[in-house]
Amino acid sequence: MKNSHHQQKPDLKRLASLLLAGSLSAIVLAGCGDKQATEKDAKQSEQTEPASKGAATPLQEKPEEQGAEKLLALTAEEAQRAGIKIQKLELQEKTEQITVTATIQANQDKLAHVAPRVPGRIVKVSANLGDKVKPGQTLALLDSIELGEARSTYLQAASEAEVAQANFARAQRLNADSIIPEKDYLRARAEHEKARAALRAAADRLRMMGVNPGNLTGSTFPLTTPFAGTVIEKNAVLGELATPDQSLFTVADLSTLWIESDLFEKDLGKVKVGAQASVAVAAYPGEVFKGKLTYISSVMNKETRTAKARVEVPNPDGRLKPEMFATAAINTGSSTKALLLPEDAVLLVQGQPTVFVAEKGGFESRAVQVGDRTQGRVVIKSGVEAGEAVVVSGAYALKARLLKSQIGDAD
């Protein structure tokens, strides 16, 4: 029993030392765990603190670069090939104008619908659409039964007038010698006057038909133009019967044209007859045709609250055509100063009017707000300032390069 008791004491000591070692290990491990947790929490805290302290995140590291526009850099040779020209932007005198949409019409004072004065069958057509014609030029020949009857009447009247003239001359001689009674002389004179009146009536009838009595050629007669101009409409068909209510040709003098437009009631007090006007058409972009306001209607349209107005424009080269759409800018007589650029200098980039400004080392695209467009120029309201150098020619090449760079950035 003693030996057994002595053997249990060392075992108890050994168990105590193991328990003590385990406790110390747990304390050490717990301490390490707390330290790691503390370091982890500290790191998480450091990651969340900069937002409150104003420290920059990766997206905010350089905010000034985020909104900066890239400059388009071109060599001197590239700029020359692109035809780039730069102009210093300055305030310019701008005449105040009222801009209206309009339609080009032929000058109605120099427009003729040519039709026969008597019914006739068309036996020859001498003019075609677009032909330039001179005053009195024959457009077509017609054969008319009514004209043939009028010609016969004229010839008969001319014959009777000749006989009456001879009888009256004989009666004058006999009456001078007192050979015939006075009443026979008076009867011969009356017959002569009657024959002359019949001849005049027959000749006048021919003239009313548009035929010169001295140029009778059977029953045919020419259809002629009253003035020089251009054949803009043709309805004459060989062999068809033409009547006075049917226009066979329309001849217009297109050397001057009318620009028909509507003036709003609020603008009537700003313009007056005689004001200078500028006309632009889509067929000739950037080109302006000068004209003058020649008419303002005395009557208002009660539904549209507009009055008809007319601008007359010279058209010596015939480039303007009737029925073209046009824009007319009518001067009001007053003027202001504004920043003006050629229309080609302002381009649409992603739907926004844009110009290119020359900066050191390249060109910057600048969004602008535009105003009125007159005489090939556009008013710049905002986006650029006086004194800045703006590209006025070759902007399309810069736009192409800008779009190409944007596509590259997107990739």
C-alpha positions as CSV (number, residue, x, y, z in Angstrom):
1,M,0.0,0.0,0.0
2,K,2.8,2.4,0.8
3,N,4.4,1.7,-2.6
4,S,1.1,2.4,-4.3
5,H,0.7,5.7,-2.4
6,H,4.2,6.8,-3.3
7,Q,3.5,6.1,-7.0
8,Q,0.4,8.3,-7.1
9,K,2.2,11.5,-5.9
10,P,4.4,11.9,-9.0
11,D,1.4,11.3,-11.2
12,L,-0.5,14.2,-9.6
13,K,2.5,16.5,-10.0
14,R,2.8,15.5,-13.6
15,L,-1.0,16.2,-14.2
16,A,-0.7,19.6,-12.6
17,S,2.2,20.6,-14.8
18,L,0.3,19.6,-17.9
19,L,-2.8,21.6,-16.9
20,L,-0.6,24.6,-16.2
21,A,1.1,24.3,-19.6
22,G,-2.3,24.0,-21.4
23,S,-3.6,27.1,-19.6
24,L,-0.5,29.1,-20.6
25,S,-0.9,27.9,-24.3
26,A,-4.5,29.0,-24.3
27,I,-3.6,32.4,-22.9
28,V,-0.9,32.8,-25.6
29,L,-3.2,31.7,-28.4
30,A,-6.0,34.0,-27.2
31,G,-3.6,36.9,-27.1
32,C,-2.5,36.2,-30.6
33,G,-6.0,35.9,-31.8
34,D,-7.0,39.2,-30.2
35,K,-3.9,40.9,-31.7
36,Q,-4.8,39.6,-35.2
37,A,-8.4,40.7,-34.8
38,T,-7.3,44.1,-33.6
39,E,-5.0,44.5,-36.6
40,K,-7.8,43.3,-39.0
41,D,-10.3,45.8,-37.4
42,A,-7.7,48.5,-37.7
43,K,-7.1,47.8,-41.4
44,Q,-10.8,47.9,-42.0
45,S,-11.1,51.1,-40.1
46,E,-8.3,52.7,-42.1
47,Q,-10.1,51.7,-45.4
48,T,-13.3,53.4,-44.3
49,E,-11.8,56.5,-42.7
50,P,-10.5,58.3,-45.9
51,A,-14.0,59.0,-47.1
52,S,-14.7,61.1,-44.1
53,K,-11.2,62.7,-44.1
54,G,-11.4,63.6,-47.8
55,A,-8.6,61.3,-49.0
56,A,-8.8,60.5,-52.7
57,T,-10.2,57.2,-53.9
58,P,-8.8,55.6,-57.2
59,L,-11.6,57.3,-59.2
60,Q,-11.0,60.6,-57.5
61,E,-7.3,60.6,-57.4
62,K,-7.0,63.4,-59.9
63,P,-10.4,65.1,-60.3
64,E,-9.0,67.8,-62.6
65,E,-8.1,65.1,-65.2
66,Q,-11.6,63.6,-65.1
67,G,-13.3,66.5,-66.8
68,A,-10.4,67.7,-69.0
69,E,-10.9,67.5,-72.8
70,K,-8.2,65.8,-74.8
71,L,-6.5,68.1,-77.3
72,L,-6.3,67.0,-80.9
73,A,-2.7,67.3,-82.0
74,L,-1.9,67.7,-85.7
75,T,1.4,68.3,-87.4
76,A,1.9,71.3,-89.7
77,E,1.6,69.0,-92.7
78,E,-1.6,67.3,-91.5
79,A,-3.2,70.7,-90.8
80,Q,-2.2,71.9,-94.3
81,R,-3.7,68.8,-95.9
82,A,-6.9,69.2,-94.0
83,G,-7.2,72.8,-95.1
84,I,-7.4,74.1,-91.5
85,K,-7.7,77.9,-91.2
86,I,-8.0,79.7,-87.9
87,Q,-9.7,83.0,-87.2
88,K,-9.6,85.2,-84.1
89,L,-13.2,85.6,-82.8
90,E,-14.3,89.2,-82.7
91,L,-17.6,91.1,-82.1
92,Q,-19.0,92.0,-85.5
93,E,-21.8,94.3,-86.7
94,K,-24.9,92.2,-87.3
95,T,-27.9,93.7,-89.1
96,E,-31.2,92.8,-87.3
97,Q,-33.3,90.7,-89.6
98,I,-36.6,88.8,-89.7
99,T,-36.2,85.3,-91.2
100,V,-39.1,83.7,-92.9
101,T,-39.6,80.5,-94.9
102,A,-40.7,81.1,-98.5
103,T,-41.4,79.6,-101.9
104,I,-39.9,80.8,-105.2
105,Q,-42.4,81.8,-107.8
106,A,-42.2,83.1,-111.3
107,N,-42.6,86.9,-111.7
108,Q,-46.4,87.1,-112.3
109,D,-46.0,90.4,-114.1
110,K,-43.9,88.6,-116.7
111,L,-45.8,85.4,-117.1
112,A,-48.1,84.5,-120.0
113,H,-50.5,81.6,-120.6
114,V,-50.6,81.4,-124.4
115,A,-53.9,80.2,-125.9
116,P,-55.6,80.6,-129.3
117,R,-58.3,83.2,-129.6
118,V,-60.4,81.0,-131.9
119,P,-60.8,77.2,-132.0
120,G,-58.4,75.5,-134.2
121,R,-56.6,72.2,-134.9
122,I,-52.9,72.1,-134.1
123,V,-51.0,71.4,-137.3
124,K,-47.4,72.2,-136.1
125,V,-45.6,72.6,-132.8
126,S,-42.4,74.7,-132.9
127,A,-41.5,75.1,-129.2
128,N,-40.6,72.7,-126.4
129,L,-40.2,72.8,-122.7
130,G,-37.3,74.9,-121.6
131,D,-36.9,76.7,-124.9
132,K,-35.8,80.3,-124.8
133,V,-38.1,82.4,-127.0
134,K,-38.1,85.9,-128.4
135,P,-41.0,88.4,-128.6
136,G,-43.4,87.4,-131.4
137,Q,-41.8,84.0,-132.0
138,T,-44.2,81.3,-133.3
139,L,-44.9,78.5,-130.8
140,A,-47.4,76.5,-132.9
141,L,-49.5,76.7,-136.1
142,L,-53.3,76.2,-136.0
143,D,-55.9,75.6,-138.7
144,S,-59.2,77.2,-138.0
145,I,-62.5,77.0,-139.9
146,E,-63.7,80.2,-138.1
147,L,-60.6,82.0,-139.3
148,G,-61.1,80.8,-142.8
149,E,-64.6,82.3,-142.8
150,A,-63.3,85.6,-141.3
151,R,-60.6,85.7,-144.1
152,S,-63.3,85.2,-146.8
153,T,-65.3,88.1,-145.3
154,Y,-62.3,90.3,-145.3
155,L,-61.3,89.6,-148.8
156,Q,-64.9,90.2,-149.9
157,A,-65.0,93.5,-148.0
158,A,-61.7,94.5,-149.5
159,S,-63.1,93.9,-153.0
160,E,-66.3,95.8,-152.4
161,A,-64.3,98.7,-150.9
162,E,-62.1,98.8,-154.1
163,V,-65.2,99.0,-156.3
164,A,-66.8,101.7,-154.1
165,Q,-63.6,103.7,-154.2
166,A,-63.6,103.6,-158.0
167,N,-67.3,104.6,-158.3
168,F,-66.8,107.5,-155.8
169,A,-63.8,108.8,-157.7
170,R,-65.8,108.8,-161.0
171,A,-68.8,110.5,-159.3
172,Q,-66.4,113.2,-158.0
173,R,-65.2,114.0,-161.6
174,L,-68.7,114.0,-163.1
175,N,-70.1,116.1,-160.3
176,A,-67.3,118.6,-160.8
177,D,-68.3,119.0,-164.4
178,S,-72.0,119.1,-163.4
179,I,-72.7,116.1,-165.5
180,I,-74.5,114.0,-162.8
181,P,-77.1,115.1,-160.3
182,E,-75.9,116.0,-156.8
183,K,-77.9,113.0,-155.4
184,D,-75.9,110.5,-157.5
185,Y,-72.7,112.0,-156.2
186,L,-73.9,111.7,-152.6
187,R,-75.1,108.2,-153.1
188,A,-71.6,107.2,-154.5
189,R,-69.9,108.8,-151.5
190,A,-72.2,106.9,-149.1
191,E,-71.5,103.6,-150.8
192,H,-67.8,104.3,-150.5
193,E,-67.9,105.1,-146.8
194,K,-70.0,102.0,-146.2
195,A,-67.5,99.7,-148.0
196,R,-64.6,101.2,-146.1
197,A,-66.4,100.6,-142.8
198,A,-67.1,97.0,-143.7
199,L,-63.4,96.5,-144.6
200,R,-62.3,97.9,-141.3
201,A,-64.7,95.7,-139.4
202,A,-63.4,92.6,-141.3
203,A,-59.8,93.6,-140.6
204,D,-60.5,94.2,-136.9
205,R,-62.1,90.8,-136.6
206,L,-59.0,89.2,-137.9
207,R,-56.8,91.2,-135.5
208,M,-59.0,90.0,-132.7
209,M,-58.2,86.5,-133.7
210,G,-54.6,87.3,-133.5
211,V,-54.0,87.5,-137.2
212,N,-52.5,90.3,-139.2
213,P,-54.8,91.0,-142.2
214,G,-51.7,91.7,-144.3
215,N,-50.3,88.2,-143.6
216,L,-53.2,85.9,-144.5
217,T,-52.2,82.4,-145.6
218,G,-55.3,80.4,-146.0
219,S,-57.0,79.2,-142.7
220,T,-53.9,78.7,-140.7
221,F,-52.5,81.2,-138.1
222,P,-49.5,81.3,-135.8
223,L,-49.6,81.2,-132.0
224,T,-46.9,83.6,-130.8
225,T,-45.3,84.6,-127.5
226,P,-45.9,88.2,-126.3
227,F,-42.4,88.7,-124.8
228,A,-39.0,87.1,-124.4
229,G,-38.8,84.3,-121.9
230,T,-38.7,80.5,-121.2
231,V,-41.3,77.9,-122.0
232,I,-42.1,76.5,-118.6
233,E,-45.3,74.6,-119.5
234,K,-46.5,72.9,-122.7
235,N,-49.9,71.4,-123.4
236,A,-49.9,71.5,-127.2
237,V,-50.3,68.1,-128.9
238,L,-50.1,67.8,-132.7
239,G,-53.5,67.1,-134.3
240,E,-55.6,68.1,-131.2
241,L,-58.3,70.7,-131.3
242,A,-57.4,73.8,-129.2
243,T,-59.9,76.2,-127.8
244,P,-59.6,79.7,-126.3
245,D,-60.0,78.4,-122.8
246,Q,-57.1,76.0,-123.1
247,S,-53.5,77.3,-122.5
248,L,-51.2,75.6,-124.9
249,F,-47.9,77.2,-123.6
250,T,-46.8,79.1,-120.5
251,V,-44.0,81.5,-121.1
252,A,-42.2,83.2,-118.2
253,D,-39.4,85.7,-118.0
254,L,-37.2,84.1,-115.3
255,S,-34.6,86.9,-115.1
256,T,-36.4,88.1,-111.9
257,L,-38.3,85.9,-109.5
258,W,-40.7,86.4,-106.6
259,I,-40.0,85.0,-103.2
260,E,-43.4,84.6,-101.6
261,S,-43.6,84.4,-97.8
262,D,-45.8,85.1,-94.8
263,L,-45.0,87.8,-92.2
264,F,-46.3,87.3,-88.7
265,E,-48.4,90.1,-87.2
266,K,-45.8,90.8,-84.6
267,D,-43.2,91.5,-87.3
268,L,-45.2,93.8,-89.5
269,G,-44.0,97.0,-87.7
270,K,-40.3,96.0,-88.1
271,V,-40.1,95.9,-91.9
272,K,-41.3,98.1,-94.8
273,V,-41.4,98.0,-98.6
274,G,-38.0,98.7,-100.1
275,A,-36.0,96.8,-97.3
276,Q,-33.0,94.8,-98.4
277,A,-33.4,91.0,-98.1
278,S,-31.1,88.0,-98.4
279,V,-32.4,84.7,-99.9
280,A,-30.8,81.3,-99.3
281,V,-31.7,77.9,-100.8
282,A,-30.6,74.4,-100.0
283,A,-29.3,73.8,-103.6
284,Y,-26.5,76.3,-103.0
285,P,-25.4,76.1,-99.4
286,G,-23.5,79.1,-98.1
287,E,-24.6,81.3,-101.0
288,V,-26.8,84.3,-100.6
289,F,-29.0,86.0,-103.3
290,K,-29.7,89.6,-102.7
291,G,-33.2,91.0,-103.2
292,K,-35.7,93.7,-102.1
293,L,-39.0,93.6,-100.3
294,T,-41.5,94.9,-102.9
295,Y,-44.9,94.1,-101.4
296,I,-46.7,93.6,-98.1
297,S,-50.4,92.7,-98.2
298,S,-52.9,95.0,-96.9
299,V,-55.0,92.1,-95.6
300,M,-54.3,89.8,-92.7
301,N,-55.1,86.1,-92.7
302,K,-57.4,85.8,-89.6
303,E,-56.5,82.1,-89.1
304,T,-52.7,82.3,-89.3
305,R,-52.4,85.9,-88.2
306,T,-50.0,86.5,-91.1
307,A,-49.8,88.8,-94.1
308,K,-48.4,88.0,-97.5
309,A,-45.1,89.5,-98.4
310,R,-42.9,89.4,-101.5
311,V,-39.2,89.7,-102.1
312,E,-38.0,90.2,-105.7
313,V,-34.7,88.7,-106.6
314,P,-32.6,89.1,-109.8
315,N,-31.9,85.7,-111.5
316,P,-29.7,86.5,-114.5
317,D,-28.0,83.1,-114.6
318,G,-31.2,81.1,-114.1
319,R,-29.9,79.1,-111.1
320,L,-33.0,79.8,-109.0
321,K,-36.0,77.8,-110.0
322,P,-39.8,78.4,-109.5
323,E,-41.2,76.2,-106.7
324,M,-37.9,76.0,-104.8
325,F,-38.1,76.3,-101.0
326,A,-36.1,79.3,-99.7
327,T,-35.3,81.2,-96.6
328,A,-35.6,85.0,-96.7
329,A,-33.9,87.3,-94.2
330,I,-35.4,90.8,-94.4
331,N,-33.5,93.7,-92.9
332,T,-35.2,95.7,-90.2
333,G,-32.9,98.8,-90.4
334,S,-31.3,98.3,-86.9
335,S,-28.1,96.5,-86.0
336,T,-26.3,94.9,-83.0
337,K,-22.8,93.4,-82.3
338,A,-22.4,89.7,-82.0
339,L,-19.9,86.9,-82.3
340,L,-20.2,85.5,-85.9
341,L,-18.7,82.4,-87.5
342,P,-19.1,80.8,-90.9
343,E,-21.8,78.0,-90.8
344,D,-19.1,75.4,-91.8
345,A,-17.2,76.2,-88.6
346,V,-20.1,74.9,-86.4
347,L,-20.6,71.1,-86.6
348,L,-22.9,68.7,-84.8
349,V,-20.9,66.3,-82.5
350,Q,-23.2,63.8,-80.8
351,G,-26.1,66.2,-81.5
352,Q,-24.4,69.2,-79.9
353,P,-23.3,72.2,-81.9
354,T,-19.5,72.3,-81.6
355,V,-16.5,74.4,-82.7
356,F,-12.8,73.7,-82.5
357,V,-10.6,76.1,-80.6
358,A,-6.9,76.3,-81.2
359,E,-5.0,75.8,-78.0
360,K,-1.2,75.4,-77.4
361,G,-0.3,72.0,-78.8
362,G,-3.6,71.2,-80.5
363,F,-7.3,71.8,-80.9
364,E,-10.0,71.5,-78.3
365,S,-13.7,70.7,-79.2
366,R,-16.0,73.2,-77.5
367,A,-19.8,72.9,-77.2
368,V,-21.5,76.2,-78.1
369,Q,-25.0,77.6,-78.2
370,V,-25.9,79.1,-81.6
371,G,-28.4,81.8,-82.6
372,D,-29.7,83.1,-85.9
373,R,-28.2,82.0,-89.2
374,T,-27.9,84.8,-91.8
375,Q,-25.9,85.2,-95.0
376,G,-23.9,82.0,-94.5
377,R,-22.9,83.0,-90.9
378,V,-24.2,81.9,-87.5
379,V,-24.4,83.8,-84.3
380,I,-22.5,82.2,-81.3
381,K,-24.3,82.9,-78.0
382,S,-22.1,81.1,-75.6
383,G,-19.3,78.5,-75.4
384,V,-16.5,80.7,-76.8
385,E,-15.4,84.2,-76.1
386,A,-14.0,87.1,-78.1
387,G,-10.3,86.8,-78.7
388,E,-10.2,83.0,-78.9
389,A,-8.8,81.4,-82.1
390,V,-11.5,79.3,-83.7
391,V,-11.2,76.9,-86.7
392,V,-13.2,78.3,-89.6
393,S,-12.1,75.9,-92.3
394,G,-11.2,72.2,-92.1
395,A,-13.4,71.5,-89.1
396,Y,-14.7,68.3,-90.6
397,A,-11.2,66.8,-90.5
398,L,-11.0,67.6,-86.8
399,K,-14.4,66.1,-86.2
400,A,-13.4,62.9,-87.9
401,R,-10.3,62.6,-85.8
402,L,-12.2,63.4,-82.6
403,L,-14.8,60.7,-83.3
404,K,-12.0,58.2,-84.1
405,S,-10.2,59.0,-80.8
406,Q,-13.5,58.5,-78.9
407,I,-14.0,55.1,-80.5
408,G,-10.5,54.2,-79.5
409,D,-11.1,55.2,-75.9
410,A,-14.3,53.2,-75.8
411,D,-12.4,50.1,-76.9
